[in-house]
Amino acid sequence: MSAVAIGPLVFSGERFLAVVAVLVFIAATEIAAWRRPAQAEALRRWSLIAVLGWVIAARAGFVAMQADSFRAAPLDVFKLWQGGFAPWAGLLGLALALGAALLRHPKALPPLLLAAALAGSGVAVTQAALPDQTGGRLPAIHLTELSGRPYPLAETAGRPLVVNLWATWCPPCRRELPMMMEVAAETEGAQILFVNQGETAAVIERYLAEQSLGTAGMLRDPEGVVMETFELLGLPTTLFFDAEGRLQTAHTGEISRAQLQAGIDALEGAAP
């Protein structure tokens, strides 16, 4: 599951699962608070502490794993909307919060444990119910260079490949593009391509010139064939292919430097 669309809103799979977990956890504790009026205040307080404990610990774990990327862009630590969490660290933070609840308000612990179990079950059910869009191979199609020359996408197989789908009218695309082009210039093991969806070469070149950005790795997909092939729901989307041309993961929405580097590291670590 790379993304989920709810009306006009598109969530990355990771963020949607996090939202499901939080909503189920809070709903379960609210029901418990309604059924146990004497403990309602404590349940609500400790449910908030538990959620914050998971979020802070999961984010801290991811930051520690991608310390070099965050050292280059320290303010990205606070951009939680971009995603980037380590679930194992989040579980540790949740355990610490529940341990504190046991010491301070023991009667609140059983409902909190039940809520945590229901949240985990909700995530598992959601994953099972929604299709996994991660799969497939590089399509045997020709994209177009800005010069108009055809570019055979499948011939890039043989080294890890990152494909960023973007458009000039897309605000998160515009925010992430300079960073991604910077990473592309610094990366040696993997290739990074920027595939514009549906716009003319003139529009793309004018935008890049206005932003003082280069054209390295810039391609056009006038008919949106890549999005259609992988049934993608929105822009920006970043696709990570291994050296065999197999899609390993897809990130829908604005991507951080740390998440981009983590995806590249995973591809390079799996390369023969």
Secondary structure, DSSP 8 states (H G I E B T S, - for coil): --EEEETTEEEEHHHHHHHHHHHHHHHHHHHHHHH-GGGHHHHHHHHHHHHHHHHHHHHHHHHHHTHHHHHHSGGGGG-GGG----HHHHHHHHHHHHHHHHHH-GGGHHHHHHHHHHHHHHHHHHHHHS------B--S-EEEETTS-EEEGGGGTTS-EEEEEE-TT-HHHHHHHHHHHHHHHH-SSSEEEEEEES--HHHHHHHHHHTT---TTEEEETT-HHHHHTT--SSSEEEEE-TTSBEEEEEES---HHHHHHHHHHHHHH--
